[in-house]
Structure formats: C-alpha cells, structure tokens
Amino acid sequence: MSKVDVLLGLQWGDEGKGKIVDVLTPDYDVIARFQGGPNAGHTLEFNGIKHVLHIIPSGIFHKEKLNVIGNGVLIEPAIFKEEVEALREKKVVPENNLYISKKAHLILPSHRLLDAANERAKGNAKIGSTLKGIGPAYTDKIARTGLRVGDILEFDFREKYQLLKFQHLQMAKTLNFDIDSFRIGEMTLDEYEAKWMDSLETLRAFKLISSEYFINNCLREGKKVLAEGAQGSMLDIDFGSYPFVTSSSTITAGVCSGLGVAPSTIGKVMGITKAYCTRVGAGPFPTELFDETGKKLCELGHEFGATTGRARRCGWIDIPALRYACMLNGVTDLIVTKPDVMNDFDEVKMCTKYIINGKETDEIPFEFNEVEITPKCDIYPGWKQSLASTSKYEDLPKQLLDYLSVIEKVTGVNIYAVSISPDRKDVLFK
C-alpha cells in the first residue's frame, strides 16, 4: 500500500503551493485537495501564461493525472463553473480527469451574504474575510445544517436549499444587514442565485464520487497520491493566530479528515515557505515591515492576493512561526520560494526569537493577538545578483546558500527545493 504525500503552506498562505504542486505532479498519479475553497488562489505560470485556480487541484493541467476535490473542500458552484470555463479556453477538459467528493459542502449565495453581514457587524474587529462565504459554510457544516455536493442529485434539493437560505436571511436581519443593497459583483442576491442554480448543471457533469473509498483504493493499488493544501499553517482553525484564521484545518491532520485517510498512510510532508513573510488581512504579524523595505518586498514580489487582489503585508522570515509550523505538520522536506525577490538587497534579516515583556522566547504565545512582540533579528549579507541563469541548487550564490543553510539548521528540516522565479521550470532540487 502506497502513502499519501502532503504539500502545504507553512506561513499565512500565498507561499507558492500551486506552482510546486504543478511541478511535482508528474511524479504522482492523483492530486487531491483536502480543505479550503474559493478563498484559495493557487497561481501557476508556464509558457509565459499565468493561471489561477481557486477550487480545482493544481495538477489539472496534466491530463494524464487524476485530480480529486476531497470532502474537506467547500465548492461554490458559480465560481467552480467560471474556473471550468477558463480551463476550457486553455484547451483543458477537466471533466476527463477531475473527480469530486459527494461529501464536499456547498457554498450558497446566502452564505456569501452572511459572510458580508458578519464582517460588517465586527466593525474594527473584522478578520479580513475574502467574503466568499467560507466561514458561514463551514459553520453550517459543523452545525449539521449544510448542503453537500451529493444533495444536488436528490429530488428534494430545492426544498433543502430554500430552508437553509431562509435561515441565513433571518440571521442577516438580526445583524441589521441591508439585504436589498447586497451585491455579489454587480448582481443582487436573486440575480446571483439564478446564476448559481444554472451552474449546478456544470457540477452535475463531473464524476461525483465517494472520495474516501476512491483515495484508499488508489493507495491499495500502489498509486502515488499528493494531498494539496490551501491557505497556510498559521491560518489553521486550531493552531493559527485565532481568531484571525480560516475555518478549516490547514495542517497535516486535516489531510486525514479532509480526504478520509488514516494517519498511518501519510508519507512525506513537504512544507513551503517564502524566503520572507507575507500576510493578507488582519491579524498578528511580528516581522511586518512598515518602511521602504516592506514596500520593496511587496512591489518586487508582486504581492497582491490572487483571490482578493489586496496588497499583502510583507516582512522578514519568521523562524519561531516557521519552526512551530514544522512541528505541527511533521514536515520532512522544506521548499523555499521567492529568494529572487531579495536579489538586490544589501542585507536580509531573519527573526530568530520574539521579545515579549522584555523576555526572549521562540514559542508562539497564546496571547499572540494581544501582546506586543518585538522580533529579534539576525542580519545576513545579500547575494546582490540575479538568479535567472542558475540551473542547479549548488550553483546558487554563496550568500543565499548560507542563508538557506541557516533555515535548515534552525528548523531541523532539510531543504528539498528552491523556487527562483514564477515559472515552473525554475525550481531547483537539492
């Protein structure tokens, strides 16, 4: 019986997971998403063209490989249809190699309404939601009132839909939210609902499966499976910077519940980190830079959210958070992305400890959101050269190799590969 290898983010998302999954896909038979939904934005770039995926696994461009949307994922049918149509324009036929779990939950238009209502009600305490309905949909899942993909095949689906929608509208009213003025894009709720209902036909055209049986059968047959995560470990519902987190389990443990596989089936755990740090939305960010260096990282790194378009907050790499994420996930292999963004820097910094109330610590405090944290940073010389012509890991500039070596030492995890450009061809394996 083969194992499920895992690839996930070790920071606050946006580490470059989509590209790395695309690069690794030739080594696997099945690529399976295990959590998240359209709040994810996985960007792939090849042949000079950029592709952004939100729900569909990043192995979809390899037509000979199977892709699975697992039960832990949320599907918004209208967004899913747009994604499918965008793939078809690129001559990709996703119906041929994409399977969808019947147990994956649906995001309704009224979930998106409720998301906006909740965020507005929080005022200055808002968490920076993508407003894609993620939180309310996961809330319904836990409350056992949600609708699942398999429900669209049932005769009473419309009745179940209307009941859940009514509950959402009542909740929005208690928050004094103006339902009539709510828009998704430029559409009213009723207009978008009509579009959403039409998109169910696209969803029904795919092979809807019991993914837990499918994945385990693949493992018994010796097929190689890669589990693809969304968001990042520091956004995990249990271990992230709560409440400024997503609503799902973004760590390795989420693979088991999000795909229906046993812990004993987990193989390699590949964790991705940028050579620096970014975050979208509200929440603690100890190494955030508010100066020209932070602006430079944002500009050179093109740090704008693939889903929201919002500028990302930027800062130095955070080793206490990275070490924490490696511990939670059982990371066996590190992948570092975007060191090329810092090619022109005279020096680069690495936060190795936090200073809280005058004391040094390398642990994430429970009061992460409330306490004032001063990062203690070590300084390293920059490499001051382009990485564009580098084709082997060992040929990277000595200063960068030294920087990467320190990351290995402080995390206790060996680096597996480094990505030095957005293109799929520029991943150097160690």
VENCOR-V259928 format. One record per backbone hydrogen bond with DSSP energy under -1.0 kcal/mol. NH is the residue of the N-H (numbers start at 1). CO is the residue of the C=O. If there is no record, write none. Layout:
NH&CO, NH&CO
This chain:
2&219, 4&265, 5&225, 6&268, 7&227, 8&270, 10&272, 20&16, 21&17, 22&18, 23&19, 24&20, 25&21, 27&24, 28&25, 29&224, 30&224, 31&66, 32&226, 33&68, 34&228, 40&37, 42&53, 44&51, 46&49, 49&46, 51&44, 53&42, 60&57, 62&59, 65&62, 66&29, 67&97, 68&31, 69&99, 70&33, 72&258, 73&70, 74&36, 75&105, 80&76, 81&77, 82&78, 83&79, 84&80, 85&81, 86&82, 87&83, 88&84, 89&85, 91&88, 92&87, 96&93, 97&94, 98&94, 99&67, 100&207, 101&69, 102&209, 104&101, 106&147, 107&75, 111&108, 112&108, 113&109, 114&110, 115&111, 116&112, 117&113, 118&114, 119&115, 120&116, 121&117, 122&118, 123&120, 125&122, 126&123, 137&133, 138&134, 139&135, 140&136, 141&137, 142&138, 143&139, 145&140, 146&140, 149&104, 150&102, 151&148, 152&149, 153&150, 154&151, 157&154, 160&156, 161&157, 162&158, 163&159, 164&160, 165&161, 166&162, 167&163, 168&164, 169&165, 170&166, 171&167, 172&168, 173&169, 174&170, 176&173, 177&172, 179&177, 182&179, 184&187, 187&184, 192&188, 193&189, 194&190, 195&191, 196&192, 197&193, 198&194, 199&195, 201&198, 203&199, 204&200, 206&203, 209&100, 211&209, 214&210, 215&211, 216&212, 217&213, 218&214, 219&215, 220&216, 221&217, 222&219, 223&218, 225&3, 226&30, 227&5, 228&32, 229&7, 233&9, 234&11, 235&232, 236&233, 237&248, 240&236, 241&234, 242&240, 244&241, 245&243, 246&235, 254&251, 255&252, 257&253, 258&254, 259&255, 260&256, 261&256, 265&262, 266&263, 267&4, 270&6, 271&333, 272&8, 273&335, 275&337, 277&315, 279&313, 288&285, 289&314, 295&291, 296&292, 297&293, 298&294, 299&295, 300&296, 301&297, 303&298, 304&302, 305&310, 309&305, 312&303, 313&279, 315&277, 316&287, 319&351, 322&318, 323&319, 324&320, 325&321, 326&322, 327&323, 328&324, 329&325, 330&326, 331&326, 332&269, 333&269, 334&414, 335&271, 336&417, 337&273, 341&338, 342&339, 343&340, 345&342, 348&380, 350&378, 351&317, 352&376, 353&376, 354&361, 355&374, 356&359, 359&356, 361&354, 368&365, 370&367, 371&367, 374&355, 376&353, 378&350, 380&348, 382&346, 390&387, 395&392, 396&393, 401&397, 402&398, 403&399, 404&400, 405&401, 406&402, 407&403, 408&404, 409&405, 410&406, 411&407, 412&408, 416&334, 417&334, 418&428, 419&336, 420&426, 424&45, 426&423, 428&418, 430&416
